[in-house]
Amino acid sequence: MALEQSQNQNSRWSAAGVFLLKLCLVVLLACAAAVAYLALRSHDPVYVLREFKDWTDYRRFDSLIVKVGREYDLDPRLIKAVVWRESRFQADMIGRNGERGLMQVSEVAARDWAAAKGLPALRPEQMLVPELNLEVGTWYLRKAVQRWNGEDDAVPFGLAEYNAGKSRVDRWVRMALQKGKGHPVTAQTFQDSIDFPSTARYVRTILARYDFYKRRGPLLVGEPGPS
């Protein structure tokens, strides 16, 4: 009798174990299906999968980006797109020409920022501090975008200046004017006139990532997204 009761109890435990295993499999499959759905719907499944894999890296600076975006009246999603392109969210990134941090700030940009703020020049290690790096990079990007506010879309002009400098952007604008035989330069004709493949690709990829972030909505829950 005792043996029969023990066997019944073992049978019940075995059935419960099988049920829990099936339940776990169903939950895992549902999660995988949800991730796949979100990835496909985003039109950039590779990015979404990487984001799920490295969630902390891809999201940890969002609050700082929103804060600096408010300070400089620049869409945080544009700032994040630049950070993604420049450093893939690696705060200790150092570029080939000494650019540093999340927004790959150059020594010249850092010096201009310090002079504009009436502050001492930044030390190289200070440029790796995320808050300070985002402050300097956004200040520089905002200045570049603001310079082209008279155009139909200032962002491509500002991004090109952030990457290649104002003198080259001026040259590309002149080239666009010549190609258009005096017609006003648009954001598209300007991009078509960029003869540096690396800068043309830089502008295209950031604009595409910016559109991706805009489709998602605000970076933070409850944060109003600029139009």
Secondary structure by P-SEA (a helix, b strand, c coil): caaaaaaaaaaaaaaaaaaaaaaaaaaaaaaaaaaaaaaaaaccaaaaaaaaacccccccaaaaaaaaaaaacccaaaaaaaaaacccccccccccccccccccccaaaaaaaaaaaccccccccccccaaaaaaaaaaaaaaaaaaacccccaaaaaaaaacccaaaaaaaaaaaaaaaccccccaaaaaaacccaaaaaaaaaaaaaaaaaaaaccccccccccc
